Amino acid sequence: QVQLVESGGGLVQPGGSLKLSCEASGMTFRRYAMSWHRQAPGKERELVARISIDGGSTNYADSVKGRFTISRDNAKNTVYLQMNSLKPEDTAVYYCNAAASLWSANYWGQGTQVTVSS
């Protein structure tokens, strides 16, 4: 069965940095586009960053562009989200997603809490 396991969440001060990891298993990782989404209390889930199968292209939400960087290591079956210059409004549960639109595959991790507060 497909498993996506996030790690790296926690409490960080405004202006600080945090790096999230998502390790995948039970699938051919290199055939999936990977992305990070987040959901804050009372708000709908939003796309934060997405990376193509080979890592050649990325896209970001306007709110995080220039501060967050998504990357992947296909040899380790892992996607990362480097978060810099964190703001309180970045506080949310962050979810890892694997998608293969051609065969309608869409998998989610359990999420990891990121709290930005002093």
Chimera marker file (.cmm) of the C-alpha trace (Angstrom):
<marker_set name="trace">
<marker id="1" x="0.000" y="0.000" z="0.000" r="1" g="1" b="0" radius="0.5"/>
<marker id="2" x="1.055" y="3.557" z="-0.676" r="1" g="1" b="0" radius="0.5"/>
<marker id="3" x="2.446" y="5.434" z="2.299" r="1" g="1" b="0" radius="0.5"/>
<marker id="4" x="3.434" y="9.088" z="2.555" r="1" g="1" b="0" radius="0.5"/>
<marker id="5" x="5.078" y="10.025" z="5.839" r="1" g="1" b="0" radius="0.5"/>
<marker id="6" x="5.823" y="13.654" z="6.655" r="1" g="1" b="0" radius="0.5"/>
<marker id="7" x="8.356" y="14.812" z="9.215" r="1" g="1" b="0" radius="0.5"/>
<marker id="8" x="10.063" y="18.007" z="10.314" r="1" g="1" b="0" radius="0.5"/>
<marker id="9" x="7.113" y="20.001" z="11.598" r="1" g="1" b="0" radius="0.5"/>
<marker id="10" x="7.165" y="21.832" z="14.890" r="1" g="1" b="0" radius="0.5"/>
<marker id="11" x="7.293" y="25.204" z="16.602" r="1" g="1" b="0" radius="0.5"/>
<marker id="12" x="9.468" y="27.944" z="15.143" r="1" g="1" b="0" radius="0.5"/>
<marker id="13" x="9.849" y="31.674" z="15.781" r="1" g="1" b="0" radius="0.5"/>
<marker id="14" x="8.846" y="34.290" z="13.186" r="1" g="1" b="0" radius="0.5"/>
<marker id="15" x="11.695" y="34.796" z="10.744" r="1" g="1" b="0" radius="0.5"/>
<marker id="16" x="13.006" y="31.313" z="11.390" r="1" g="1" b="0" radius="0.5"/>
<marker id="17" x="13.389" y="28.334" z="9.092" r="1" g="1" b="0" radius="0.5"/>
<marker id="18" x="12.085" y="24.805" z="8.962" r="1" g="1" b="0" radius="0.5"/>
<marker id="19" x="12.546" y="21.931" z="6.525" r="1" g="1" b="0" radius="0.5"/>
<marker id="20" x="9.799" y="19.384" z="5.962" r="1" g="1" b="0" radius="0.5"/>
<marker id="21" x="10.368" y="15.934" z="4.505" r="1" g="1" b="0" radius="0.5"/>
<marker id="22" x="7.945" y="13.454" z="2.975" r="1" g="1" b="0" radius="0.5"/>
<marker id="23" x="9.094" y="9.904" z="2.329" r="1" g="1" b="0" radius="0.5"/>
<marker id="24" x="7.029" y="7.760" z="-0.027" r="1" g="1" b="0" radius="0.5"/>
<marker id="25" x="6.768" y="3.989" z="-0.256" r="1" g="1" b="0" radius="0.5"/>
<marker id="26" x="4.620" y="1.423" z="-2.031" r="1" g="1" b="0" radius="0.5"/>
<marker id="27" x="4.781" y="3.148" z="-5.408" r="1" g="1" b="0" radius="0.5"/>
<marker id="28" x="7.138" y="4.115" z="-8.205" r="1" g="1" b="0" radius="0.5"/>
<marker id="29" x="8.051" y="7.507" z="-6.817" r="1" g="1" b="0" radius="0.5"/>
<marker id="30" x="9.660" y="8.873" z="-9.983" r="1" g="1" b="0" radius="0.5"/>
<marker id="31" x="6.341" y="8.596" z="-11.864" r="1" g="1" b="0" radius="0.5"/>
<marker id="32" x="4.505" y="11.028" z="-9.559" r="1" g="1" b="0" radius="0.5"/>
<marker id="33" x="4.389" y="14.786" z="-9.387" r="1" g="1" b="0" radius="0.5"/>
<marker id="34" x="4.747" y="15.824" z="-5.760" r="1" g="1" b="0" radius="0.5"/>
<marker id="35" x="3.309" y="18.769" z="-3.898" r="1" g="1" b="0" radius="0.5"/>
<marker id="36" x="2.823" y="20.358" z="-0.502" r="1" g="1" b="0" radius="0.5"/>
<marker id="37" x="-0.504" y="21.744" z="0.688" r="1" g="1" b="0" radius="0.5"/>
<marker id="38" x="-1.517" y="23.388" z="3.928" r="1" g="1" b="0" radius="0.5"/>
<marker id="39" x="-4.687" y="23.981" z="5.890" r="1" g="1" b="0" radius="0.5"/>
<marker id="40" x="-5.087" y="26.549" z="8.636" r="1" g="1" b="0" radius="0.5"/>
<marker id="41" x="-7.962" y="26.478" z="11.150" r="1" g="1" b="0" radius="0.5"/>
<marker id="42" x="-11.190" y="27.705" z="9.552" r="1" g="1" b="0" radius="0.5"/>
<marker id="43" x="-9.687" y="27.817" z="6.065" r="1" g="1" b="0" radius="0.5"/>
<marker id="44" x="-9.713" y="25.488" z="3.093" r="1" g="1" b="0" radius="0.5"/>
<marker id="45" x="-6.686" y="23.498" z="2.037" r="1" g="1" b="0" radius="0.5"/>
<marker id="46" x="-4.426" y="25.348" z="-0.387" r="1" g="1" b="0" radius="0.5"/>
<marker id="47" x="-1.592" y="24.387" z="-2.681" r="1" g="1" b="0" radius="0.5"/>
<marker id="48" x="1.756" y="25.639" z="-1.397" r="1" g="1" b="0" radius="0.5"/>
<marker id="49" x="4.262" y="24.215" z="-3.860" r="1" g="1" b="0" radius="0.5"/>
<marker id="50" x="4.456" y="21.610" z="-6.600" r="1" g="1" b="0" radius="0.5"/>
<marker id="51" x="7.331" y="19.880" z="-8.367" r="1" g="1" b="0" radius="0.5"/>
<marker id="52" x="7.377" y="17.882" z="-11.589" r="1" g="1" b="0" radius="0.5"/>
<marker id="53" x="8.319" y="14.224" z="-11.940" r="1" g="1" b="0" radius="0.5"/>
<marker id="54" x="11.965" y="14.924" z="-12.702" r="1" g="1" b="0" radius="0.5"/>
<marker id="55" x="12.233" y="18.054" z="-10.585" r="1" g="1" b="0" radius="0.5"/>
<marker id="56" x="12.691" y="20.201" z="-13.676" r="1" g="1" b="0" radius="0.5"/>
<marker id="57" x="9.833" y="22.580" z="-12.961" r="1" g="1" b="0" radius="0.5"/>
<marker id="58" x="8.216" y="24.003" z="-9.837" r="1" g="1" b="0" radius="0.5"/>
<marker id="59" x="5.400" y="26.342" z="-8.947" r="1" g="1" b="0" radius="0.5"/>
<marker id="60" x="4.479" y="28.156" z="-5.744" r="1" g="1" b="0" radius="0.5"/>
<marker id="61" x="1.602" y="29.976" z="-4.154" r="1" g="1" b="0" radius="0.5"/>
<marker id="62" x="2.084" y="33.741" z="-4.315" r="1" g="1" b="0" radius="0.5"/>
<marker id="63" x="2.108" y="33.903" z="-0.527" r="1" g="1" b="0" radius="0.5"/>
<marker id="64" x="5.246" y="31.752" z="-0.237" r="1" g="1" b="0" radius="0.5"/>
<marker id="65" x="7.145" y="32.513" z="-3.435" r="1" g="1" b="0" radius="0.5"/>
<marker id="66" x="10.684" y="33.599" z="-2.663" r="1" g="1" b="0" radius="0.5"/>
<marker id="67" x="10.561" y="32.115" z="0.837" r="1" g="1" b="0" radius="0.5"/>
<marker id="68" x="9.804" y="28.415" z="0.276" r="1" g="1" b="0" radius="0.5"/>
<marker id="69" x="11.639" y="25.934" z="-1.937" r="1" g="1" b="0" radius="0.5"/>
<marker id="70" x="10.372" y="22.512" z="-2.966" r="1" g="1" b="0" radius="0.5"/>
<marker id="71" x="12.801" y="19.815" z="-4.075" r="1" g="1" b="0" radius="0.5"/>
<marker id="72" x="12.877" y="16.062" z="-4.547" r="1" g="1" b="0" radius="0.5"/>
<marker id="73" x="15.387" y="13.242" z="-4.394" r="1" g="1" b="0" radius="0.5"/>
<marker id="74" x="14.094" y="10.372" z="-6.486" r="1" g="1" b="0" radius="0.5"/>
<marker id="75" x="16.881" y="8.097" z="-5.242" r="1" g="1" b="0" radius="0.5"/>
<marker id="76" x="15.546" y="8.531" z="-1.690" r="1" g="1" b="0" radius="0.5"/>
<marker id="77" x="11.827" y="8.598" z="-2.604" r="1" g="1" b="0" radius="0.5"/>
<marker id="78" x="11.579" y="11.876" z="-0.724" r="1" g="1" b="0" radius="0.5"/>
<marker id="79" x="10.231" y="15.362" z="-1.379" r="1" g="1" b="0" radius="0.5"/>
<marker id="80" x="11.265" y="18.347" z="0.732" r="1" g="1" b="0" radius="0.5"/>
<marker id="81" x="9.929" y="21.779" z="1.562" r="1" g="1" b="0" radius="0.5"/>
<marker id="82" x="12.485" y="24.293" z="2.786" r="1" g="1" b="0" radius="0.5"/>
<marker id="83" x="10.678" y="27.142" z="4.542" r="1" g="1" b="0" radius="0.5"/>
<marker id="84" x="12.535" y="30.368" z="5.288" r="1" g="1" b="0" radius="0.5"/>
<marker id="85" x="11.476" y="33.730" z="6.720" r="1" g="1" b="0" radius="0.5"/>
<marker id="86" x="8.483" y="32.104" z="8.340" r="1" g="1" b="0" radius="0.5"/>
<marker id="87" x="5.492" y="34.223" z="9.328" r="1" g="1" b="0" radius="0.5"/>
<marker id="88" x="2.676" y="33.559" z="11.813" r="1" g="1" b="0" radius="0.5"/>
<marker id="89" x="0.286" y="33.247" z="8.863" r="1" g="1" b="0" radius="0.5"/>
<marker id="90" x="2.269" y="30.206" z="7.711" r="1" g="1" b="0" radius="0.5"/>
<marker id="91" x="0.893" y="28.319" z="10.714" r="1" g="1" b="0" radius="0.5"/>
<marker id="92" x="-1.044" y="25.319" z="9.414" r="1" g="1" b="0" radius="0.5"/>
<marker id="93" x="-1.058" y="21.578" z="9.009" r="1" g="1" b="0" radius="0.5"/>
<marker id="94" x="1.139" y="20.768" z="6.026" r="1" g="1" b="0" radius="0.5"/>
<marker id="95" x="0.259" y="17.792" z="3.837" r="1" g="1" b="0" radius="0.5"/>
<marker id="96" x="2.323" y="15.898" z="1.294" r="1" g="1" b="0" radius="0.5"/>
<marker id="97" x="0.611" y="14.832" z="-1.941" r="1" g="1" b="0" radius="0.5"/>
<marker id="98" x="1.545" y="12.458" z="-4.753" r="1" g="1" b="0" radius="0.5"/>
<marker id="99" x="-0.381" y="12.701" z="-8.015" r="1" g="1" b="0" radius="0.5"/>
<marker id="100" x="-0.362" y="10.807" z="-11.294" r="1" g="1" b="0" radius="0.5"/>
<marker id="101" x="-3.152" y="12.368" z="-13.337" r="1" g="1" b="0" radius="0.5"/>
<marker id="102" x="-2.862" y="9.920" z="-16.226" r="1" g="1" b="0" radius="0.5"/>
<marker id="103" x="-4.253" y="7.077" z="-14.104" r="1" g="1" b="0" radius="0.5"/>
<marker id="104" x="-6.127" y="9.219" z="-11.574" r="1" g="1" b="0" radius="0.5"/>
<marker id="105" x="-3.879" y="8.454" z="-8.628" r="1" g="1" b="0" radius="0.5"/>
<marker id="106" x="-3.915" y="10.910" z="-5.735" r="1" g="1" b="0" radius="0.5"/>
<marker id="107" x="-2.367" y="10.115" z="-2.355" r="1" g="1" b="0" radius="0.5"/>
<marker id="108" x="-2.054" y="12.139" z="0.835" r="1" g="1" b="0" radius="0.5"/>
<marker id="109" x="0.073" y="11.946" z="3.945" r="1" g="1" b="0" radius="0.5"/>
<marker id="110" x="-1.306" y="12.402" z="7.455" r="1" g="1" b="0" radius="0.5"/>
<marker id="111" x="0.033" y="15.930" z="7.781" r="1" g="1" b="0" radius="0.5"/>
<marker id="112" x="2.499" y="17.637" z="10.069" r="1" g="1" b="0" radius="0.5"/>
<marker id="113" x="1.808" y="20.686" z="12.221" r="1" g="1" b="0" radius="0.5"/>
<marker id="114" x="3.847" y="23.839" z="11.654" r="1" g="1" b="0" radius="0.5"/>
<marker id="115" x="3.390" y="26.600" z="14.211" r="1" g="1" b="0" radius="0.5"/>
<marker id="116" x="5.092" y="29.977" z="13.786" r="1" g="1" b="0" radius="0.5"/>
<marker id="117" x="4.902" y="31.947" z="17.013" r="1" g="1" b="0" radius="0.5"/>
<marker id="118" x="7.036" y="33.868" z="19.469" r="1" g="1" b="0" radius="0.5"/>
<link id1="1" id2="2" r="1" g="1" b="0" radius="0.2"/>
<link id1="2" id2="3" r="1" g="1" b="0" radius="0.2"/>
<link id1="3" id2="4" r="1" g="1" b="0" radius="0.2"/>
<link id1="4" id2="5" r="1" g="1" b="0" radius="0.2"/>
<link id1="5" id2="6" r="1" g="1" b="0" radius="0.2"/>
<link id1="6" id2="7" r="1" g="1" b="0" radius="0.2"/>
<link id1="7" id2="8" r="1" g="1" b="0" radius="0.2"/>
<link id1="8" id2="9" r="1" g="1" b="0" radius="0.2"/>
<link id1="9" id2="10" r="1" g="1" b="0" radius="0.2"/>
<link id1="10" id2="11" r="1" g="1" b="0" radius="0.2"/>
<link id1="11" id2="12" r="1" g="1" b="0" radius="0.2"/>
<link id1="12" id2="13" r="1" g="1" b="0" radius="0.2"/>
<link id1="13" id2="14" r="1" g="1" b="0" radius="0.2"/>
<link id1="14" id2="15" r="1" g="1" b="0" radius="0.2"/>
<link id1="15" id2="16" r="1" g="1" b="0" radius="0.2"/>
<link id1="16" id2="17" r="1" g="1" b="0" radius="0.2"/>
<link id1="17" id2="18" r="1" g="1" b="0" radius="0.2"/>
<link id1="18" id2="19" r="1" g="1" b="0" radius="0.2"/>
<link id1="19" id2="20" r="1" g="1" b="0" radius="0.2"/>
<link id1="20" id2="21" r="1" g="1" b="0" radius="0.2"/>
<link id1="21" id2="22" r="1" g="1" b="0" radius="0.2"/>
<link id1="22" id2="23" r="1" g="1" b="0" radius="0.2"/>
<link id1="23" id2="24" r="1" g="1" b="0" radius="0.2"/>
<link id1="24" id2="25" r="1" g="1" b="0" radius="0.2"/>
<link id1="25" id2="26" r="1" g="1" b="0" radius="0.2"/>
<link id1="26" id2="27" r="1" g="1" b="0" radius="0.2"/>
<link id1="27" id2="28" r="1" g="1" b="0" radius="0.2"/>
<link id1="28" id2="29" r="1" g="1" b="0" radius="0.2"/>
<link id1="29" id2="30" r="1" g="1" b="0" radius="0.2"/>
<link id1="30" id2="31" r="1" g="1" b="0" radius="0.2"/>
<link id1="31" id2="32" r="1" g="1" b="0" radius="0.2"/>
<link id1="32" id2="33" r="1" g="1" b="0" radius="0.2"/>
<link id1="33" id2="34" r="1" g="1" b="0" radius="0.2"/>
<link id1="34" id2="35" r="1" g="1" b="0" radius="0.2"/>
<link id1="35" id2="36" r="1" g="1" b="0" radius="0.2"/>
<link id1="36" id2="37" r="1" g="1" b="0" radius="0.2"/>
<link id1="37" id2="38" r="1" g="1" b="0" radius="0.2"/>
<link id1="38" id2="39" r="1" g="1" b="0" radius="0.2"/>
<link id1="39" id2="40" r="1" g="1" b="0" radius="0.2"/>
<link id1="40" id2="41" r="1" g="1" b="0" radius="0.2"/>
<link id1="41" id2="42" r="1" g="1" b="0" radius="0.2"/>
<link id1="42" id2="43" r="1" g="1" b="0" radius="0.2"/>
<link id1="43" id2="44" r="1" g="1" b="0" radius="0.2"/>
<link id1="44" id2="45" r="1" g="1" b="0" radius="0.2"/>
<link id1="45" id2="46" r="1" g="1" b="0" radius="0.2"/>
<link id1="46" id2="47" r="1" g="1" b="0" radius="0.2"/>
<link id1="47" id2="48" r="1" g="1" b="0" radius="0.2"/>
<link id1="48" id2="49" r="1" g="1" b="0" radius="0.2"/>
<link id1="49" id2="50" r="1" g="1" b="0" radius="0.2"/>
<link id1="50" id2="51" r="1" g="1" b="0" radius="0.2"/>
<link id1="51" id2="52" r="1" g="1" b="0" radius="0.2"/>
<link id1="52" id2="53" r="1" g="1" b="0" radius="0.2"/>
<link id1="53" id2="54" r="1" g="1" b="0" radius="0.2"/>
<link id1="54" id2="55" r="1" g="1" b="0" radius="0.2"/>
<link id1="55" id2="56" r="1" g="1" b="0" radius="0.2"/>
<link id1="56" id2="57" r="1" g="1" b="0" radius="0.2"/>
<link id1="57" id2="58" r="1" g="1" b="0" radius="0.2"/>
<link id1="58" id2="59" r="1" g="1" b="0" radius="0.2"/>
<link id1="59" id2="60" r="1" g="1" b="0" radius="0.2"/>
<link id1="60" id2="61" r="1" g="1" b="0" radius="0.2"/>
<link id1="61" id2="62" r="1" g="1" b="0" radius="0.2"/>
<link id1="62" id2="63" r="1" g="1" b="0" radius="0.2"/>
<link id1="63" id2="64" r="1" g="1" b="0" radius="0.2"/>
<link id1="64" id2="65" r="1" g="1" b="0" radius="0.2"/>
<link id1="65" id2="66" r="1" g="1" b="0" radius="0.2"/>
<link id1="66" id2="67" r="1" g="1" b="0" radius="0.2"/>
<link id1="67" id2="68" r="1" g="1" b="0" radius="0.2"/>
<link id1="68" id2="69" r="1" g="1" b="0" radius="0.2"/>
<link id1="69" id2="70" r="1" g="1" b="0" radius="0.2"/>
<link id1="70" id2="71" r="1" g="1" b="0" radius="0.2"/>
<link id1="71" id2="72" r="1" g="1" b="0" radius="0.2"/>
<link id1="72" id2="73" r="1" g="1" b="0" radius="0.2"/>
<link id1="73" id2="74" r="1" g="1" b="0" radius="0.2"/>
<link id1="74" id2="75" r="1" g="1" b="0" radius="0.2"/>
<link id1="75" id2="76" r="1" g="1" b="0" radius="0.2"/>
<link id1="76" id2="77" r="1" g="1" b="0" radius="0.2"/>
<link id1="77" id2="78" r="1" g="1" b="0" radius="0.2"/>
<link id1="78" id2="79" r="1" g="1" b="0" radius="0.2"/>
<link id1="79" id2="80" r="1" g="1" b="0" radius="0.2"/>
<link id1="80" id2="81" r="1" g="1" b="0" radius="0.2"/>
<link id1="81" id2="82" r="1" g="1" b="0" radius="0.2"/>
<link id1="82" id2="83" r="1" g="1" b="0" radius="0.2"/>
<link id1="83" id2="84" r="1" g="1" b="0" radius="0.2"/>
<link id1="84" id2="85" r="1" g="1" b="0" radius="0.2"/>
<link id1="85" id2="86" r="1" g="1" b="0" radius="0.2"/>
<link id1="86" id2="87" r="1" g="1" b="0" radius="0.2"/>
<link id1="87" id2="88" r="1" g="1" b="0" radius="0.2"/>
<link id1="88" id2="89" r="1" g="1" b="0" radius="0.2"/>
<link id1="89" id2="90" r="1" g="1" b="0" radius="0.2"/>
<link id1="90" id2="91" r="1" g="1" b="0" radius="0.2"/>
<link id1="91" id2="92" r="1" g="1" b="0" radius="0.2"/>
<link id1="92" id2="93" r="1" g="1" b="0" radius="0.2"/>
<link id1="93" id2="94" r="1" g="1" b="0" radius="0.2"/>
<link id1="94" id2="95" r="1" g="1" b="0" radius="0.2"/>
<link id1="95" id2="96" r="1" g="1" b="0" radius="0.2"/>
<link id1="96" id2="97" r="1" g="1" b="0" radius="0.2"/>
<link id1="97" id2="98" r="1" g="1" b="0" radius="0.2"/>
<link id1="98" id2="99" r="1" g="1" b="0" radius="0.2"/>
<link id1="99" id2="100" r="1" g="1" b="0" radius="0.2"/>
<link id1="100" id2="101" r="1" g="1" b="0" radius="0.2"/>
<link id1="101" id2="102" r="1" g="1" b="0" radius="0.2"/>
<link id1="102" id2="103" r="1" g="1" b="0" radius="0.2"/>
<link id1="103" id2="104" r="1" g="1" b="0" radius="0.2"/>
<link id1="104" id2="105" r="1" g="1" b="0" radius="0.2"/>
<link id1="105" id2="106" r="1" g="1" b="0" radius="0.2"/>
<link id1="106" id2="107" r="1" g="1" b="0" radius="0.2"/>
<link id1="107" id2="108" r="1" g="1" b="0" radius="0.2"/>
<link id1="108" id2="109" r="1" g="1" b="0" radius="0.2"/>
<link id1="109" id2="110" r="1" g="1" b="0" radius="0.2"/>
<link id1="110" id2="111" r="1" g="1" b="0" radius="0.2"/>
<link id1="111" id2="112" r="1" g="1" b="0" radius="0.2"/>
<link id1="112" id2="113" r="1" g="1" b="0" radius="0.2"/>
<link id1="113" id2="114" r="1" g="1" b="0" radius="0.2"/>
<link id1="114" id2="115" r="1" g="1" b="0" radius="0.2"/>
<link id1="115" id2="116" r="1" g="1" b="0" radius="0.2"/>
<link id1="116" id2="117" r="1" g="1" b="0" radius="0.2"/>
<link id1="117" id2="118" r="1" g="1" b="0" radius="0.2"/>
</marker_set>
